[in-house]
């Protein structure tokens, strides 16, 4: 299921759209899985957030994001995000749950 946002005004830019205490990776490509395996080790799986128009490229969560929505029509515009599994590190990924959190903030004119 996509994470959806419906915008009816000009969404130009957000200076730091995604924020989350200790769950964004250092390189900004994925959200860190807070769920550990039975031994208390990471499961080597995170979650990347992608735009519908570029599903193979993770949004860099630690950089500004231009949504591409300009609000130039009277029809509401949608900005669709999807959450995708993201393989972390060189060790094998382990099956299990992914638990993480992120906040998305927007600025509009």
Steps between C-alpha positions, in 0.01 A plus 500: 500500500633844419547772754289773345484874532240708318604858441279782383745790533847569365740257661835625389762374735560373847835585655512177699189303411573181692601487862523230759704455814770238434320313221640663184820334377820706489489508118129593505394215267286298739327482836676282755308196618451523877396133520788271599529122463477261797871556577458879507674558166376702201308308234683677212176635351388862496226694324561738211245766407456548125284722281255324272674649196843364604435174684854368464672804653470567873420856603794642694333558834767739628480747210242749371236357267337678208163329465439616144146599600432856392126551557448664163159340443177496700519119514663361816843352437625188673847422621531126553772342709561128536689310767733229367727253672866605487784250545751628755863389530671194357357237736191305397165659574295317760124448477291685754325828565610850413424771754599858436352850497538819301325838489441680171467879515396721209514869423263659251418842368 
